[in-house]
Amino acid sequence: MDEEFGPIRAAALAKDHVFSELSGHTVDDALEAGWDAKRVWSVVCGVFDVPPERR
């Protein structure tokens, strides 16, 4: 996330942005709950329209 969004924005997104696609979890909460990191990144990419070559 740091590479795509920059370290400050990535940290804020991971902590504060709630994703319905992650059952209402933030990135940090989803990872802590055991969600697969690749699945979480896929959700982030989809929501924020990250181009396929950077996913």
C-alpha positions as CSV (number, residue, x, y, z in Angstrom):
1,M,0.0,0.0,0.0
2,D,2.9,2.4,0.7
3,E,4.1,2.1,-2.9
4,E,0.7,2.8,-4.4
5,F,-0.7,5.5,-2.0
6,G,2.4,6.8,-0.1
7,P,3.2,5.9,3.5
8,I,1.0,8.5,5.2
9,R,-2.1,7.9,3.1
10,A,-1.6,4.1,3.1
11,A,-1.5,4.1,6.9
12,A,-4.6,6.2,7.2
13,L,-6.5,4.0,4.7
14,A,-5.5,0.8,6.5
15,K,-6.6,2.2,9.8
16,D,-9.7,4.2,9.0
17,H,-11.3,3.2,5.7
18,V,-14.1,0.6,6.3
19,F,-14.6,-1.7,3.3
20,S,-18.0,-3.4,2.8
21,E,-16.2,-5.9,0.7
22,L,-14.2,-6.9,3.8
23,S,-17.4,-7.4,5.8
24,G,-17.2,-3.9,7.3
25,H,-13.5,-4.3,8.3
26,T,-10.6,-1.9,7.8
27,V,-7.5,-3.3,6.2
28,D,-5.8,-3.5,9.6
29,D,-8.8,-5.3,11.2
30,A,-9.2,-7.7,8.3
31,L,-5.5,-8.7,8.4
32,E,-5.6,-9.1,12.2
33,A,-8.7,-11.3,11.8
34,G,-6.8,-13.6,9.5
35,W,-8.0,-12.5,6.0
36,D,-5.6,-13.4,3.2
37,A,-3.4,-10.4,2.4
38,K,-3.8,-10.9,-1.3
39,R,-7.6,-10.8,-1.0
40,V,-7.4,-7.7,1.1
41,W,-5.1,-6.0,-1.5
42,S,-7.5,-7.1,-4.3
43,V,-10.3,-5.3,-2.5
44,V,-8.3,-2.2,-2.0
45,C,-7.3,-2.2,-5.6
46,G,-10.9,-2.6,-6.8
47,V,-12.3,0.1,-4.6
48,F,-9.5,2.6,-5.5
49,D,-9.2,1.7,-9.2
50,V,-5.6,0.6,-9.0
51,P,-4.5,-0.3,-12.6
52,P,-4.0,-4.0,-13.1
53,E,-0.2,-3.6,-13.8
54,R,0.2,-2.2,-10.2
55,R,-1.9,-4.8,-8.4
